[in-house]
Amino acid sequence: MPAVVEYTTLAQLFHRLIEHNRGQNKAALGYKEKRSKEWIDISWEELDQRVKAFAGYLHSHGIRKGDRVAILSENRPEWAVTDMATQWLGGVNVSLYTSLPASEVEYILKDSGTKVFIVSTSIQLRKAEQVFDNCPDLERVVTMSELRGEHPDYVTHWDETTEPGLAYWNEHSEDLEALRDSVEPGDLSALIYTSGTTGVPKGVMLTHENFCSNAKSALPMVPFGPTDHHLSFLPLSHSFERTAGYVAALSAGAKVTYAESVDAVSKNLPEVQPTIMISVPRLFERVYNIIAKSVEEGSDAKKKIFNWAVGVGTRYATAKRPGPILTLQQRVAHKLVFEKLHAKLGGRVRFAISGGAALPKAIGEFFQAAGVKILEGYGLTETAPVLAVSPYESPRYGTVGHVIPGVTVGIQRLSDLEVITQISGEDYPNTTTTEEGEILAKGPNIMRGYWNNPDATREAIDDAGWYHTGDVGRFVDGYLQITDRIKHMIVSRGGKNIYPGPIEEQFKTMPMIDQLMIVGEGQAYLTALVVPNEEVLIAFGKEHNLGVKPSELHTHETVKKHYKDAFRAHAKSAASHEKVRDFRIIPEPFSVDNGMMTPTLKLRRKIIEQQYADLIDEMYANVV
């Protein structure tokens, strides 16, 4: 659905949304109040006052057009207020992941030249105070956490900005209103530092046009509307949630409520009852595996009913005109099998959007059968981020859908760098490219470049204006299909090029496997590092009367045989060079906290390989 107001800058968007909703008593944002434990709505009129107060505070402390304002915070109303106030003044939002250590926080603040730094909790405030003296451009720190004890003069509590900020606004309102109108589409809106899997973070320069064009182009393909409600829990410091769950959701007229935390999402879903879910595949994989575990442990009758229900759901979802018998069967399947799943998601979810990584085809098809259609999107921080999204009426799992309007995607042959296919988002040709290649992109959503890094910019955007994504893919009947990242490609000892992503996806639907990473660069065969699903593993140990402690199950021969059988089953249908011939079980999950995943939950493959080098060496010890 289209945006409810027309806009070309974010400053314009927020102002016009406020005017559009004025007097309608409509909630813009929602959050859970910590003391009362109640969900609170913030009306558009109240949001207007909060934004003006903080814009007044920032301007009174010297923030001018082009100045950088950094925010280190979880998703909460103050994040949106900070961003809206910054955009209003023509400033630049520098968003940081809350998981970053102080050293990386310091690097980003110094590299960006941040003047004012907004932090949430006492943990984040400690980071700010630790690095302040090393950041020459940094002048003030505003904290949302309660101030206890002595703090430096440069620290101000969030609540203490409201009264002076509003007074300053009222005194200078005419000048500040003019600042909003002076913001141009080509002006810099945000610096988003890519976490990356290796190397120093790069600041992606995204303009107002990048964000606005992307949200407006994606909205007609995704049926957001004024009656929708989004529970926001993916980090707003990442472009996926920022564009889809913030800019696009608000411009469609939807209400955005902030989850208490990522860990509280399962509890918050039934409380908030959102109509839209925006998530990464990891959440859908976990939900699927819980259901698969329950079915596996159930009786033969339960398994038959489940399989019947999935079959009915699949036929119903893919039928152009479901007949009365199929419709009746679908209602029975929902009542017997899928009703509990819907209840866990809040009971009102119309559809979900998945991005940030590849959604396994089997999981997409299962949720569709269960009545929860998942629209998969594809893009990168550098593309603001959406390049393609599944069409609502005809998603094809295993692909990322159609290129969005205004964007052109090309496939470049890896061998001779020829662009062999180009598809514009204005049309959807029935195009199939049997040949894989690197995915390239052009459009108004492509970043201006990397902050203070012209060499990296030239490497990413060629002379013809194509942004090189580093992803490999092809078109199938007009749908874009992603194979893997170029830099993830494994070259075997025999010279075979192997992409680990599709192989890893095939194991994500197995209940006993929580995470898995394929290894094999320069080796004679592939191996895997496996993180077990501990809950399923413990149940397996009890079922087979293994009589050992949970911590000892990883090395038990019966357990290892179970995993070995799974890899053998995969090998029956895999090409010789894609068979996984050995594995090791590791007890510690890959996570952001231990540095083995990026904040957007992508594997840091090099770090994992270094961490488990001894186990990897074991798997190739007997290779001559």
Legacy VTK file of the C-alpha trace (Angstrom):
# vtk DataFile Version 3.0
C-alpha trace
ASCII
DATASET POLYDATA
POINTS 624 float
0.000 0.000 0.000
1.253 3.539 -0.676
2.417 5.959 2.012
-0.320 8.014 3.679
1.604 11.245 2.982
3.946 12.358 0.213
7.550 13.091 1.204
11.077 13.384 -0.175
13.009 13.763 3.102
12.652 12.179 6.517
12.220 15.607 8.105
9.295 16.201 5.773
7.876 12.729 6.443
7.752 13.109 10.217
6.231 16.611 10.048
3.557 15.578 7.529
2.691 12.438 9.515
2.171 14.565 12.616
-0.094 16.953 10.701
-1.918 14.072 8.977
-2.716 12.408 12.311
-3.359 15.560 14.352
-6.694 15.472 16.162
-7.320 11.787 15.403
-6.215 10.520 18.821
-4.086 7.935 17.018
-1.082 6.263 18.606
2.241 6.621 16.821
4.435 4.569 19.150
4.017 2.193 22.067
6.217 0.815 24.835
6.027 -1.028 28.154
6.462 1.170 31.213
8.973 -0.486 33.533
7.426 0.534 36.827
3.745 -0.147 36.109
4.432 -3.000 33.654
1.684 -1.539 31.458
1.783 -0.864 27.734
1.709 2.865 27.036
0.768 4.623 23.788
2.369 7.840 22.546
0.032 9.905 20.385
1.254 11.833 17.367
0.603 15.103 19.218
2.714 13.976 22.169
5.444 12.725 19.830
5.426 16.133 18.145
6.138 17.825 21.487
8.887 15.360 22.392
10.626 15.791 19.039
10.450 19.587 19.197
11.814 19.584 22.754
14.792 17.409 21.833
15.416 19.280 18.577
15.480 22.477 20.634
17.950 20.922 23.073
20.260 19.712 20.291
20.188 23.050 18.482
20.866 24.930 21.723
23.999 22.807 22.115
25.331 23.620 18.684
23.956 20.861 16.434
23.699 22.250 12.914
23.096 20.830 9.457
25.511 17.992 8.724
26.587 17.508 12.364
26.615 13.965 13.686
24.460 12.811 16.605
25.188 9.254 17.770
22.789 6.962 19.609
23.677 3.774 21.481
20.361 2.334 22.559
17.939 -0.532 22.370
14.698 0.016 20.444
12.587 2.459 22.452
10.651 5.713 21.908
13.721 7.824 22.726
15.500 6.293 19.717
12.749 7.544 17.399
12.627 10.971 19.109
16.404 11.342 18.751
16.287 10.398 15.085
13.322 12.618 14.233
14.867 15.606 16.023
18.208 15.015 14.291
16.591 14.726 10.850
14.541 17.883 11.517
17.743 19.888 12.073
19.466 18.361 9.040
21.815 16.427 11.292
23.198 12.933 10.722
22.160 9.948 12.853
25.069 7.651 13.782
23.531 4.459 15.164
25.550 1.972 17.205
24.754 -1.595 18.233
24.368 -1.992 21.987
26.583 -5.082 21.870
29.654 -3.108 20.751
32.598 -2.982 23.167
33.947 0.391 24.273
36.870 0.165 21.826
34.537 -0.043 18.791
32.290 2.670 20.215
35.340 4.915 20.457
36.387 4.134 16.887
32.957 5.028 15.478
32.592 8.223 17.522
36.052 9.418 16.450
35.694 8.372 12.818
32.278 10.024 12.461
33.207 13.162 14.391
30.133 12.841 16.622
29.266 15.955 18.689
26.416 14.666 20.896
26.117 11.079 22.099
22.802 9.585 23.332
22.988 6.394 25.442
20.378 4.234 27.136
21.445 2.114 30.110
24.108 2.526 32.769
26.221 -0.035 30.886
26.191 2.164 27.780
26.860 5.278 29.875
30.014 3.653 31.262
31.227 3.092 27.706
30.569 6.743 26.880
32.450 8.007 29.916
35.294 5.592 29.242
35.903 6.888 25.704
34.851 10.557 25.996
38.345 12.011 26.476
39.619 10.140 23.412
36.954 11.611 21.117
37.975 15.214 20.311
34.702 16.222 18.607
32.438 14.826 21.322
30.914 17.569 23.495
27.920 16.116 25.343
26.478 12.788 26.506
22.749 12.395 27.183
21.735 9.295 29.152
18.341 7.662 29.668
19.559 5.733 32.710
19.144 6.918 36.268
22.128 8.960 37.422
23.596 7.645 40.651
26.648 9.180 42.256
28.957 11.676 40.586
29.181 12.047 36.815
31.188 14.440 34.628
29.667 17.801 33.723
29.228 16.717 30.100
26.606 14.100 31.135
22.925 15.141 31.136
19.889 13.006 31.932
17.297 12.688 29.159
14.528 14.142 31.362
16.605 17.260 31.938
16.601 18.073 28.216
12.823 18.447 27.863
12.040 21.720 29.661
15.012 23.766 28.373
14.668 22.197 24.927
10.983 23.129 24.637
11.652 26.637 25.931
14.394 27.062 23.297
12.045 25.717 20.610
9.276 28.152 21.524
11.746 31.019 21.397
13.253 29.999 18.041
10.371 28.089 16.452
10.339 30.102 13.219
14.034 29.473 12.560
13.776 25.783 13.514
10.741 25.233 11.267
12.775 26.706 8.419
15.589 24.243 9.090
13.195 21.344 8.505
12.167 22.778 5.154
15.798 23.359 4.138
16.695 19.649 4.257
17.261 18.308 0.718
16.797 14.708 -0.555
20.517 14.488 -1.329
21.573 15.510 2.184
23.197 12.934 4.415
20.711 11.370 6.840
22.638 8.584 8.558
25.947 6.840 8.994
25.437 3.137 9.573
28.651 1.352 10.413
28.722 -2.123 8.937
29.666 -4.660 11.570
31.187 -6.881 8.909
32.602 -10.334 9.480
36.191 -9.088 9.290
38.096 -5.821 9.267
37.434 -2.307 10.549
33.799 -1.077 10.396
32.968 1.167 7.451
30.513 4.047 7.775
27.838 3.703 5.101
26.610 7.157 4.026
22.862 7.059 3.442
20.913 10.095 2.272
17.303 11.123 2.753
16.648 10.044 -0.835
18.152 6.615 -0.130
15.736 5.928 2.740
12.676 7.665 1.314
12.863 6.195 -2.190
13.448 2.736 -0.758
10.499 2.825 1.638
8.136 4.280 -0.983
9.191 1.735 -3.618
8.815 -1.261 -1.294
5.457 -0.270 0.222
3.271 -1.048 -2.837
4.643 -4.604 -2.782
4.021 -5.066 0.956
0.455 -4.484 2.225
1.228 -2.294 5.240
-1.685 -0.040 6.193
-3.023 2.424 8.799
-4.691 -0.368 10.791
-1.473 -2.376 11.143
0.609 -2.751 14.284
4.306 -3.683 14.291
6.250 -5.024 17.289
9.792 -3.726 16.784
12.652 -5.818 18.177
15.338 -6.060 15.477
17.994 -3.392 16.133
17.147 0.019 14.682
20.885 0.498 14.216
20.564 -1.887 11.255
19.114 -0.676 7.963
16.537 -3.504 7.695
14.523 -2.544 10.776
15.259 1.136 10.251
13.701 1.201 6.768
11.065 -1.554 7.007
10.017 -1.378 10.663
10.410 2.367 11.155
10.328 4.555 8.017
8.037 2.318 5.924
5.796 1.268 8.818
5.202 4.839 10.018
4.757 6.223 6.489
2.107 3.545 5.862
0.244 4.859 8.906
0.979 1.825 11.064
1.629 1.932 14.808
5.050 0.817 16.052
5.416 -0.705 19.530
8.838 -1.479 20.976
9.468 -4.878 22.550
10.947 -4.862 26.050
13.992 -6.684 24.669
14.876 -9.335 22.114
14.668 -11.968 24.863
11.154 -10.806 25.799
9.691 -11.056 22.283
7.943 -14.401 22.888
6.261 -12.866 25.960
5.454 -9.564 24.268
3.851 -11.031 21.128
0.640 -12.247 22.863
0.514 -9.013 24.891
0.861 -6.633 21.935
-0.883 -8.792 19.302
0.839 -7.235 16.272
-0.529 -7.654 12.770
2.917 -7.521 11.124
6.129 -9.322 12.056
9.532 -8.213 10.813
12.282 -10.621 11.750
15.403 -12.476 10.721
15.199 -16.164 9.720
16.639 -17.259 13.066
13.336 -16.611 14.865
11.309 -18.537 12.297
13.826 -21.387 12.414
13.511 -21.632 16.206
9.711 -21.650 16.102
9.771 -24.329 13.407
12.216 -26.503 15.348
10.096 -26.306 18.513
7.089 -27.518 16.532
9.116 -30.223 14.753
10.441 -31.448 18.110
6.918 -31.670 19.520
5.732 -33.659 16.511
8.743 -35.973 16.565
8.114 -36.795 20.206
4.391 -37.350 19.627
2.418 -40.435 18.754
2.014 -41.825 15.263
-1.515 -40.410 15.205
-0.218 -36.930 16.058
2.375 -37.178 13.266
-0.295 -38.210 10.745
-2.580 -35.317 11.728
0.327 -32.873 11.528
1.408 -34.073 8.075
-2.215 -33.997 6.882
-2.626 -30.436 8.156
0.584 -29.249 6.440
-0.601 -30.847 3.184
-3.995 -29.179 3.437
-2.418 -25.825 4.344
-0.062 -26.018 1.386
-2.869 -26.801 -1.069
-5.030 -24.037 0.374
-2.244 -21.431 0.283
-1.283 -22.202 -3.313
-4.802 -22.666 -4.727
-6.044 -19.809 -6.894
-9.652 -20.446 -5.860
-9.974 -22.842 -2.919
-13.192 -24.865 -3.146
-15.619 -25.369 -0.245
-14.186 -28.775 0.723
-10.593 -27.511 0.800
-11.714 -24.428 2.743
-13.445 -26.607 5.331
-10.350 -28.830 5.598
-8.176 -25.753 6.105
-10.370 -24.575 8.984
-10.116 -28.001 10.630
-6.323 -28.078 10.107
-6.047 -24.635 11.681
-8.109 -25.658 14.703
-6.289 -28.961 15.260
-2.691 -27.960 14.480
-1.952 -24.324 13.636
-4.072 -22.403 16.140
-1.406 -22.663 18.862
1.260 -21.276 16.511
-0.913 -18.266 15.719
-1.573 -17.751 19.441
2.174 -17.692 20.174
2.543 -14.945 17.552
-0.254 -12.941 19.155
-3.174 -14.273 17.156
-3.457 -11.349 14.715
-0.401 -11.615 12.434
-1.457 -11.077 8.807
1.973 -11.695 7.337
5.663 -11.590 8.240
8.733 -10.117 6.568
12.068 -11.909 6.757
15.422 -10.352 5.920
19.061 -10.100 6.917
19.891 -13.663 5.835
18.490 -16.441 3.669
15.199 -17.997 4.789
15.337 -21.787 4.317
12.795 -22.810 1.688
11.249 -25.554 3.845
10.601 -23.107 6.682
8.960 -20.557 4.387
6.724 -23.260 2.944
5.767 -24.542 6.409
4.707 -21.111 7.677
2.737 -20.503 4.506
0.923 -23.810 5.067
0.258 -22.745 8.660
-1.394 -19.551 7.458
1.481 -17.157 8.193
2.771 -15.897 4.882
6.426 -14.812 5.048
7.600 -12.251 2.510
11.340 -12.522 2.100
13.307 -9.391 1.317
16.862 -8.949 0.113
19.294 -6.082 0.328
22.319 -4.664 2.084
23.069 -1.701 4.332
24.653 -0.020 1.295
21.329 -0.268 -0.603
19.216 1.251 2.213
18.534 -1.792 2.182
15.793 -3.306 -0.032
16.614 -4.501 -3.544
13.960 -7.191 -3.895
10.965 -8.518 -1.995
8.558 -11.407 -2.440
5.245 -10.360 -3.993
2.430 -10.788 -1.467
0.136 -12.644 -3.847
2.749 -15.078 -5.145
5.811 -15.578 -2.927
8.214 -18.242 -4.149
10.257 -19.678 -1.303
13.881 -20.303 -2.146
13.963 -16.895 -3.868
13.844 -13.301 -2.584
11.119 -12.182 -4.959
10.986 -9.364 -7.489
13.232 -6.330 -7.838
11.435 -3.281 -6.374
10.409 -0.317 -8.576
13.115 2.253 -9.232
15.911 -0.282 -8.802
17.797 -2.243 -11.452
19.577 -5.488 -10.600
22.191 -7.066 -12.838
23.970 -10.428 -12.820
27.662 -10.209 -13.710
29.502 -13.298 -14.851
32.355 -13.956 -12.416
34.776 -15.184 -15.046
34.846 -12.286 -17.523
32.951 -9.526 -15.619
30.245 -9.227 -18.297
26.776 -8.138 -17.092
24.666 -10.948 -18.555
21.227 -9.998 -17.176
19.519 -6.775 -16.091
16.035 -6.543 -14.584
14.373 -3.279 -13.632
11.815 -3.132 -10.848
9.310 -1.481 -13.188
8.644 -4.791 -14.895
8.899 -8.484 -14.101
10.095 -10.340 -17.178
9.854 -14.097 -17.198
13.651 -14.268 -17.108
15.737 -17.269 -16.119
19.530 -17.085 -16.084
21.024 -20.514 -15.835
24.364 -18.905 -15.148
25.150 -17.607 -11.676
27.068 -14.405 -11.144
27.607 -11.491 -8.806
24.511 -9.423 -8.061
24.907 -5.740 -8.985
22.489 -2.889 -8.312
21.671 0.639 -9.452
19.046 3.035 -8.156
18.224 6.004 -5.904
18.674 3.776 -2.841
22.394 3.144 -3.406
24.614 4.737 -0.766
26.652 7.861 -1.425
29.751 5.908 -0.390
31.798 5.024 2.694
32.580 7.819 5.155
36.238 8.888 5.013
37.034 5.883 2.799
37.172 6.734 -0.926
39.201 3.613 -1.752
36.501 1.308 -0.341
33.845 3.358 -2.161
35.615 2.919 -5.523
35.910 -0.785 -4.842
32.185 -1.100 -4.128
30.758 1.149 -6.885
32.292 0.784 -10.348
32.695 3.425 -13.061
29.372 2.440 -14.630
27.566 3.168 -11.363
26.900 -0.461 -10.400
27.091 -1.290 -6.705
28.747 -4.707 -6.273
26.896 -6.629 -3.557
29.384 -9.471 -3.148
26.449 -11.895 -3.349
26.052 -14.580 -5.994
22.690 -15.243 -7.598
20.538 -15.626 -10.685
16.991 -14.975 -11.898
14.424 -17.762 -12.055
11.177 -16.805 -13.839
11.774 -13.196 -12.843
12.431 -14.067 -9.190
15.876 -13.304 -7.776
17.584 -16.311 -6.228
20.598 -15.875 -3.937
23.272 -18.544 -3.848
25.755 -17.229 -1.278
28.379 -14.603 -0.542
31.398 -14.577 -2.867
33.765 -14.301 0.077
32.124 -17.334 1.709
32.881 -19.514 -1.301
34.980 -22.546 -0.454
37.509 -23.704 -3.020
38.269 -27.367 -2.412
41.632 -29.021 -2.942
40.225 -30.403 -6.185
39.379 -26.894 -7.404
35.605 -27.109 -6.889
33.800 -23.876 -5.973
31.371 -24.625 -3.155
28.945 -22.208 -1.498
28.320 -23.282 2.107
25.065 -21.343 2.651
22.678 -23.641 0.736
24.244 -26.715 2.360
23.871 -25.226 5.843
20.227 -24.382 5.154
19.383 -28.032 4.546
20.289 -28.880 8.146
18.420 -25.978 9.801
15.142 -27.889 9.822
16.596 -30.770 11.842
15.407 -30.467 15.466
18.701 -31.668 16.999
20.761 -29.046 15.158
20.602 -25.485 16.450
23.467 -24.034 14.373
25.929 -25.382 11.837
28.903 -24.098 9.871
30.460 -25.825 6.878
34.282 -25.947 6.660
36.576 -27.070 3.838
38.677 -24.307 2.272
41.600 -25.944 0.446
40.647 -29.374 1.798
39.826 -32.667 0.132
36.255 -32.727 1.505
33.737 -30.765 3.553
33.268 -31.007 7.311
30.967 -29.256 9.778
30.951 -27.661 13.210
27.609 -28.447 14.856
25.924 -26.649 17.749
23.233 -28.989 19.104
19.796 -27.963 20.258
20.398 -28.626 23.950
16.732 -29.100 24.848
16.221 -31.677 22.106
19.551 -33.323 22.931
18.594 -33.788 26.601
15.240 -35.267 25.587
17.096 -37.621 23.211
19.379 -38.728 26.042
16.415 -39.535 28.286
14.534 -41.336 25.530
17.525 -43.596 24.833
18.389 -44.090 28.518
21.935 -42.867 28.012
22.323 -42.223 31.738
24.840 -39.405 31.481
24.864 -35.734 32.429
23.694 -33.262 29.767
27.252 -31.915 29.501
28.472 -35.417 28.584
25.951 -36.044 25.812
28.084 -34.249 23.194
30.683 -37.017 23.285
28.358 -40.006 23.665
28.619 -42.496 20.815
24.835 -42.848 20.458
24.484 -39.100 20.063
27.327 -38.909 17.547
25.765 -41.755 15.566
22.491 -39.842 15.399
24.236 -36.837 13.844
26.292 -39.094 11.592
23.075 -40.611 10.229
21.777 -37.113 9.431
24.890 -36.294 7.396
24.686 -39.662 5.624
21.059 -38.976 4.685
22.091 -35.627 3.223
24.955 -37.246 1.316
22.559 -39.530 -0.601
21.235 -36.627 -2.663
24.295 -34.319 -2.572
26.961 -33.922 -5.231
30.213 -35.627 -4.319
32.041 -32.381 -3.530
29.099 -31.131 -1.387
28.901 -34.133 0.928
29.783 -33.492 4.576
32.170 -36.286 5.506
32.997 -35.462 9.126
31.788 -33.187 11.924
32.462 -32.082 15.478
29.889 -31.146 18.108
30.654 -27.919 19.957
28.798 -26.990 23.161
28.896 -23.180 22.919
26.407 -21.549 20.528
27.624 -18.992 18.020
26.458 -15.630 19.388
27.002 -11.888 19.279
28.283 -11.927 22.856
31.132 -14.347 22.138
32.029 -12.546 18.910
31.137 -15.452 16.609
28.145 -13.661 15.063
27.599 -10.133 13.832
24.854 -8.039 15.466
22.645 -9.058 12.530
23.245 -12.742 13.355
25.579 -13.644 10.503
28.376 -16.107 11.189
31.867 -14.652 11.602
33.378 -17.602 9.775
37.041 -16.676 10.107
36.724 -16.124 13.857
34.880 -19.430 14.298
37.540 -21.241 12.287
40.267 -19.709 14.465
38.404 -20.582 17.676
37.981 -24.213 16.670
41.178 -24.688 14.661
42.159 -27.762 16.710
38.852 -29.526 16.008
39.080 -28.653 12.320
42.634 -29.983 12.162
41.405 -33.235 13.754
38.874 -33.739 10.955
41.624 -33.517 8.330
44.422 -35.194 10.292
44.386 -38.380 8.214
44.269 -36.680 4.817
47.394 -37.271 2.791
LINES 1 625
624 0 1 2 3 4 5 6 7 8 9 10 11 12 13 14 15 16 17 18 19 20 21 22 23 24 25 26 27 28 29 30 31 32 33 34 35 36 37 38 39 40 41 42 43 44 45 46 47 48 49 50 51 52 53 54 55 56 57 58 59 60 61 62 63 64 65 66 67 68 69 70 71 72 73 74 75 76 77 78 79 80 81 82 83 84 85 86 87 88 89 90 91 92 93 94 95 96 97 98 99 100 101 102 103 104 105 106 107 108 109 110 111 112 113 114 115 116 117 118 119 120 121 122 123 124 125 126 127 128 129 130 131 132 133 134 135 136 137 138 139 140 141 142 143 144 145 146 147 148 149 150 151 152 153 154 155 156 157 158 159 160 161 162 163 164 165 166 167 168 169 170 171 172 173 174 175 176 177 178 179 180 181 182 183 184 185 186 187 188 189 190 191 192 193 194 195 196 197 198 199 200 201 202 203 204 205 206 207 208 209 210 211 212 213 214 215 216 217 218 219 220 221 222 223 224 225 226 227 228 229 230 231 232 233 234 235 236 237 238 239 240 241 242 243 244 245 246 247 248 249 250 251 252 253 254 255 256 257 258 259 260 261 262 263 264 265 266 267 268 269 270 271 272 273 274 275 276 277 278 279 280 281 282 283 284 285 286 287 288 289 290 291 292 293 294 295 296 297 298 299 300 301 302 303 304 305 306 307 308 309 310 311 312 313 314 315 316 317 318 319 320 321 322 323 324 325 326 327 328 329 330 331 332 333 334 335 336 337 338 339 340 341 342 343 344 345 346 347 348 349 350 351 352 353 354 355 356 357 358 359 360 361 362 363 364 365 366 367 368 369 370 371 372 373 374 375 376 377 378 379 380 381 382 383 384 385 386 387 388 389 390 391 392 393 394 395 396 397 398 399 400 401 402 403 404 405 406 407 408 409 410 411 412 413 414 415 416 417 418 419 420 421 422 423 424 425 426 427 428 429 430 431 432 433 434 435 436 437 438 439 440 441 442 443 444 445 446 447 448 449 450 451 452 453 454 455 456 457 458 459 460 461 462 463 464 465 466 467 468 469 470 471 472 473 474 475 476 477 478 479 480 481 482 483 484 485 486 487 488 489 490 491 492 493 494 495 496 497 498 499 500 501 502 503 504 505 506 507 508 509 510 511 512 513 514 515 516 517 518 519 520 521 522 523 524 525 526 527 528 529 530 531 532 533 534 535 536 537 538 539 540 541 542 543 544 545 546 547 548 549 550 551 552 553 554 555 556 557 558 559 560 561 562 563 564 565 566 567 568 569 570 571 572 573 574 575 576 577 578 579 580 581 582 583 584 585 586 587 588 589 590 591 592 593 594 595 596 597 598 599 600 601 602 603 604 605 606 607 608 609 610 611 612 613 614 615 616 617 618 619 620 621 622 623
